[in-house]
Amino acid sequence: MTTPKNFYTNIYLRLPAEVIKHIVGKGGQGFVQMSDKLDLDYIWYNQNTNAITLYGECTNLEFAKAQMCEHIEAQVLKHMPSLMLQNKIYNTNPMSEELTNISLRNVIDREHVKHLIGAGGNNFKRVTKATNVYFIWYNEEEHQIKIWGTDQSSMLAVKSLYEIVNSTKEIIERYSDQPAAKKPKIHLNTSNNIDDR
């Protein structure tokens, strides 16, 4: 099995919202600055699982996680030092992370998967945030989508992805009879399918 070049890692927290807001920063600027500093694609806070998720190259994730933990501890020390003394920063008993595999055989042709993923992975990113899963990846070799998240979040992601597949198929069928020169570019409006956050 091939593995994604970019992946994720979670830092599960036991912190109150008062401290988390300082880690995230105003308008998410704390995450933007840490993403740049740690050479990550982005950082996201998942309220449902109380986890900070780091996204980036697999080879960098463990180092970035250690650095992010140092940053979290510095923010806790600055804004609520009593939590440091009580050792109540990290959740050592988090919700389970499950891997869900979805075969796309007989669902959508390989050549059309790019419309499901979206430009720059936008559809996958939108579904990830809207459903609170941790990561979605298309394994081209196996023609499968892999979803990492809790069971409930993963089921929501599967439903959202199938809605995008159905929209894609409708558009492809509508324009399949036209000559190649007249076929428009396919742009999916997935905002009706998914709650943008």
Secondary structure as UniProt FT lines:
FT   STRAND          6..13
FT   HELIX           17..24
FT   HELIX           26..28
FT   HELIX           29..38
FT   STRAND          42..46
FT   TURN            47..50
FT   STRAND          51..57
FT   HELIX           58..60
FT   HELIX           61..79
FT   HELIX           82..86
FT   STRAND          98..103
FT   TURN            105..107
FT   HELIX           110..112
FT   HELIX           113..117
FT   HELIX           119..121
FT   HELIX           122..131
FT   STRAND          135..139
FT   TURN            140..143
FT   STRAND          144..149
FT   HELIX           151..175
FT   TURN            176..177
FT   HELIX           180..182
FT   HELIX           190..192
//
